[in-house]
Amino acid sequence: MREKPIGIFDSGIGGLTVVKEILKVLPNESLIYLGDTARVPYGPRGKEVITKFALELTRFLLAKDIKFLVVACNTISAICLEEVKEVSPVPVLGVIDGAVKKAVSESRSKRIGVIGTRATVNSRVYEKAIKELGPAAEVFSKACPLFVPLAEEGLISHEATRIIAKEYLSEIIENGVDTLILGCTHYPILKEIIKETVGKGVSIVDSASPTSEELKRMLKDRDLLNTKGQSSYQFFVTDAPDRVQEVATEFLGSDLPGELIKITL
C-alpha cells in the first residue's frame, strides 16, 4: 500500500506548483498528475459543470490504483470537494485549509486579501474559513479570472500581465491588507508580478507549501508514507502536450521528471 502512487489533479497545469512542493517534502513518493488543459479555466463555470469535470478527473486517477488524492485546484476545493470525497475510497486533500491557517497566523493587522477565480471568490469559502480561525479578521476578496489563461500561456513577465495585475489588485491595495492569499494554484507562477504590484509590505501566501506539509502529516498518520525511495512519476493532460510541456517547466521550475501524455476522459 505504501508504494502506491499519490494522485494529483487540477483544471490545468497550475497544480504543478503543488507538485513542486510535494517533490521537495516527499521525495520518495510516486506521483500521478492529471491536468484538464482541454477545459481550463473552470472558474467561470457553474457548480454542476465543475462537479462533473471534477468527478471525471477523480475517476481517472482512482483507476490508477492510487493511495491518496490531492485536489490541487482551488475552484474544485471550494465548490465540490465533498462530492469528490464521497466517491473516493482513498483519503482526499484540498488546497484551501493549509493556506488559510498560514495566512491567519502570519497576518499582523488581520486584514487579509484573497484572490481567485470567480467560482472560488463567489463561494466565499476562504472568507468563512478565515473567520472560523480568526473571527476578528477582515477579508477582502477579488476575482482575477484572466490570471489563469495568462499563466497557462506562460505570460509570466509580460507587460499585459503587469497591466491586468494593477487593475485587479488596486482594490486589495486600497484596503490595506498585510497578507494576500493566492487562491488559485495557477497564481504562484505570476507571484513576482503580484508581489511587485502589491508591494513589499504584503506577505504572499499560496497553497503549495502548506498543502505538501499537510499531505505529509496525513500520510504519516495513516501509515502510508513510502520510505523505500523507489518513486516514479506520470503526467497526463487532456490537450496540447507540446505547448503544455514548455509551460509546465515554468510551473515546476525544472523539467518534468516524467513523460507528458495526452489522454481523453
matplotlib code that plots the C-alpha trace (Angstrom):
import matplotlib.pyplot as plt

x = [0.0, 2.8, 4.4, 1.2, 1.2, -0.4, -2.9, -3.0, -5.3, -6.0, -8.2, -4.9, -1.2, -1.4, -1.4, 2.2, 3.0, 1.7, 3.6, 6.8, 6.5, 5.4, 8.6, 10.6, 8.8, 8.1, 10.9, 10.2, 6.6, 5.4, 3.0, 0.4, -0.7, -3.7, -4.3, -7.5, -5.9, -8.6, -11.3, -9.3, -10.4, -13.0, -13.6, -16.3, -18.4, -21.3, -21.2, -22.9, -20.3, -17.4, -18.5, -19.0, -15.5, -14.0, -15.6, -14.2, -10.7, -11.2, -12.3, -9.4, -6.9, -8.7, -8.4, -4.6, -4.8, -3.7, -3.4, -4.2, -5.9, -4.8, -7.2, -4.7, -7.4, -8.8, -12.0, -12.8, -11.7, -14.1, -17.1, -17.3, -14.6, -17.3, -18.6, -15.1, -14.7, -18.0, -16.8, -13.3, -12.3, -8.9, -8.2, -8.7, -6.9, -7.9, -5.7, -7.7, -7.3, -3.5, -3.2, -5.9, -4.1, -0.8, -2.4, -4.2, -1.1, 1.1, -1.2, -0.5, -3.3, -5.8, -6.7, -6.4, -6.8, -7.9, -7.7, -9.0, -11.3, -14.9, -16.2, -13.8, -14.5, -18.3, -18.3, -16.9, -15.1, -12.0, -13.8, -15.7, -12.5, -10.6, -13.4, -13.5, -9.8, -9.7, -13.1, -11.7, -10.1, -11.3, -11.3, -11.1, -11.7, -11.2, -11.8, -8.9, -10.2, -7.6, -4.7, -5.4, -5.1, -2.1, -0.4, -1.4, 0.1, 3.3, 3.0, 4.8, 6.6, 4.6, 3.5, -0.1, 0.1, 1.5, -1.3, -4.0, -2.4, -2.6, -6.2, -7.2, -5.2, -5.9, -8.8, -6.7, -4.0, -6.6, -7.9, -4.5, -4.1, -0.9, -1.4, -2.6, -3.8, -3.2, -6.5, -5.6, -2.8, -2.1, -1.3, 2.1, 3.6, 2.7, 3.9, 6.7, 4.3, 1.8, 4.4, 5.7, 2.1, 1.0, 4.3, 6.9, 4.8, 2.3, 3.0, 2.1, 0.6, -0.1, -1.4, 1.5, 3.8, 1.1, -0.7, 2.5, 3.1, -0.4, -0.2, 3.0, 1.2, -1.9, 0.3, 2.2, -0.9, -2.3, 0.9, 1.1, 4.5, 6.7, 10.2, 11.8, 12.6, 11.5, 9.5, 8.0, 6.2, 3.4, 1.9, -1.3, -3.1, -6.3, -4.9, -1.8, 1.0, 3.7, 2.8, 2.0, 5.4, 7.1, 4.9, 4.9, 8.7, 7.9, 5.4, 7.6, 10.8, 12.6, 12.0, 9.2, 10.5, 8.5, 6.7, 3.7, 0.9, -2.3, -5.4, -9.2, -11.5]
y = [0.0, 2.5, 2.1, 3.0, 6.5, 9.7, 11.1, 14.9, 16.8, 20.3, 22.1, 22.8, 22.8, 25.2, 22.2, 21.6, 24.4, 21.9, 19.0, 21.1, 21.3, 17.7, 16.6, 18.6, 17.3, 13.8, 12.7, 9.0, 9.2, 8.2, 10.8, 10.7, 14.1, 15.0, 18.4, 19.2, 21.5, 21.0, 22.6, 25.1, 27.5, 26.1, 29.4, 30.9, 27.7, 26.7, 24.2, 21.4, 21.5, 21.9, 19.0, 16.8, 17.6, 17.0, 13.6, 12.6, 13.6, 11.7, 8.5, 8.6, 8.8, 6.2, 3.8, 4.1, 2.4, 5.5, 5.5, 9.2, 12.0, 15.7, 18.1, 20.7, 23.1, 25.9, 26.1, 22.4, 22.6, 25.5, 24.2, 20.4, 18.8, 16.9, 15.4, 14.2, 12.7, 10.9, 8.9, 8.3, 5.2, 6.8, 9.9, 13.3, 16.6, 20.0, 23.1, 25.7, 24.9, 25.0, 28.4, 29.8, 28.6, 30.1, 33.5, 33.9, 33.0, 35.4, 38.4, 41.1, 43.5, 40.7, 42.4, 39.6, 39.7, 36.7, 36.5, 33.6, 32.5, 33.8, 30.5, 30.4, 34.0, 33.7, 30.6, 32.7, 29.5, 31.4, 34.1, 31.5, 29.5, 32.6, 33.8, 30.4, 30.6, 34.4, 35.9, 39.4, 39.2, 41.3, 39.6, 41.4, 39.2, 39.8, 37.6, 37.6, 35.4, 36.4, 35.2, 31.6, 31.9, 34.2, 31.6, 28.7, 30.7, 31.3, 35.1, 35.3, 38.6, 40.1, 43.7, 42.7, 40.6, 43.6, 45.9, 43.4, 42.8, 46.5, 46.6, 43.6, 44.3, 48.0, 47.3, 44.9, 47.6, 50.2, 48.1, 47.9, 44.2, 42.9, 39.3, 38.1, 34.5, 33.3, 31.4, 29.5, 27.1, 28.9, 32.2, 31.3, 31.3, 35.0, 35.6, 38.1, 40.4, 40.1, 40.9, 43.8, 45.2, 44.9, 46.0, 44.6, 45.1, 42.4, 38.8, 36.4, 33.0, 30.3, 26.8, 24.7, 24.6, 24.2, 21.5, 19.5, 19.6, 18.6, 15.8, 14.5, 14.7, 12.8, 10.1, 9.6, 9.5, 6.8, 4.8, 5.5, 7.1, 5.5, 5.0, 2.8, 5.6, 3.8, 6.7, 7.1, 10.0, 10.2, 13.3, 13.4, 16.3, 16.4, 18.7, 20.3, 18.3, 20.1, 23.6, 22.4, 20.7, 24.1, 26.0, 23.1, 23.6, 27.2, 26.0, 23.2, 25.2, 22.4, 19.7, 17.3, 14.2, 12.0, 11.8, 14.1, 12.0, 13.3, 11.4, 11.6, 11.4]
z = [0.0, 0.9, -2.5, -4.4, -6.0, -4.9, -7.4, -8.0, -10.4, -11.4, -14.0, -15.9, -15.1, -12.2, -9.8, -10.8, -8.3, -5.6, -7.2, -7.0, -3.2, -2.8, -4.6, -2.0, 1.0, -0.1, -2.5, -2.0, -3.2, -6.6, -8.2, -11.0, -12.2, -14.3, -15.8, -17.6, -20.1, -22.7, -20.4, -18.4, -16.9, -14.5, -12.7, -15.0, -15.0, -12.8, -9.9, -11.8, -14.6, -12.3, -10.3, -13.4, -14.5, -11.1, -10.8, -14.2, -13.1, -9.8, -11.5, -13.9, -11.1, -8.9, -11.8, -11.5, -8.0, -6.1, -2.3, -1.8, -3.8, -3.8, -5.3, -6.5, -7.7, -5.5, -7.6, -7.1, -3.5, -3.0, -5.0, -4.8, -2.5, -0.6, -3.8, -4.6, -1.1, -1.4, -4.5, -3.3, -1.4, -0.6, 1.5, -0.2, 0.5, -0.9, -1.1, 1.0, 4.7, 4.7, 3.1, 5.4, 8.5, 7.3, 6.4, 9.7, 11.7, 9.7, 9.4, 11.9, 11.1, 10.4, 7.1, 4.7, 0.9, -1.2, -5.0, -7.0, -9.8, -9.9, -8.7, -5.7, -4.7, -5.1, -2.9, 0.0, 1.2, 2.1, 4.0, 6.0, 6.8, 7.8, 10.0, 11.8, 12.7, 13.2, 14.0, 14.1, 10.7, 7.8, 4.4, 1.1, -1.9, -5.6, -8.6, -11.1, -14.0, -16.5, -14.4, -15.2, -19.0, -18.7, -16.5, -18.8, -21.8, -20.0, -20.0, -16.7, -17.1, -20.0, -19.9, -20.4, -17.2, -15.3, -16.5, -15.6, -12.2, -11.5, -12.5, -10.4, -7.3, -6.9, -4.6, -2.5, -2.1, -1.2, 1.6, 3.3, 3.6, 5.0, 3.8, 0.4, -0.3, -3.8, -4.0, -7.2, -7.9, -11.2, -9.4, -7.9, -11.4, -11.5, -8.0, -8.9, -10.8, -8.0, -5.3, -7.4, -7.7, -4.0, -2.6, -0.2, 2.9, 1.9, 2.7, -0.1, 0.8, -1.6, -1.0, -2.4, 0.7, 3.4, 1.3, 0.9, 4.6, 5.4, 2.9, 4.7, 8.0, 6.7, 5.1, 8.3, 10.4, 8.1, 7.9, 4.1, 3.8, 1.3, 2.8, 0.1, -2.3, -5.4, -6.8, -10.3, -12.0, -14.6, -16.1, -18.1, -19.8, -21.9, -24.6, -26.3, -24.7, -26.8, -25.6, -22.1, -21.8, -22.3, -19.9, -17.3, -16.8, -15.7, -13.1, -11.9, -12.0, -13.8, -16.5, -15.8, -14.1, -16.5, -19.8, -20.6, -22.0, -23.7, -22.7, -23.4, -20.4]

ax = plt.figure().add_subplot(projection="3d")
ax.plot(x, y, z, "-o")
ax.set_aspect("equal")
plt.show()
